[in-house]
Amino acid sequence: MKVRKFLLASVASVTLFAAVGAQAQWVMVARAVAGRVERMSNQSANGAGYDVATVVLMAPADKVYQTALTSLKTNHPEITINSSDAKQRVIKFSKGDQIASLQATPLGDKLTQLVIASSLTPTAPDATPIVVEGVMKVCKQMNVVCTQADQ
C-alpha cells in the first residue's frame, strides 16, 4: 500500500513538473517574439477577404484592452464601436462597410497577444495600413517598442 502511494505521488510530481516546465518554455518563446508585428491577409477574386495583424506585448491583457478601447473612442471619430466586452477583452468596430475586431488574450500575468482582424471589401480592398497602424498605436500608447516583421 505504501509503495502504491509513493508511486502515485511520484507520477503526479513528475506530471506537475513537466507541465510547469512546458508552460515556462512557452512563455519564454512568447517573450522572445514580443513586439514583432506579424500580418496575414487573403483576398478572393471578388474583393472579399480578411486582414489580420498580431503582436505579443509585455503588458497585462486588461491594460492592453483598455488602452485600445480608449484609443478607438478618443482618437478615431470615423470609427464606430459596435460592441466591447471587457471580460473577454474583445472590441468589435467598423469604419463604413469595413468591419474589424480586436482581442487581447493573456499569455501570462504581464504578457498579452493582441490580434486585430478586419474584413476586406471590394470598396475597401486594403485594410493592412489601418490594421497595422492600430497595432502600432496601441504599442506606442503602452510604451512598448513594436516592429513590423518582414513580409
Helices and strands as residue ranges (DSSP letters): H 2-32, E 36-43, E 49-57, H 61-75, E 80-85, E 90-95, E 98-108, E 111-120, H 128-141, E 147-148
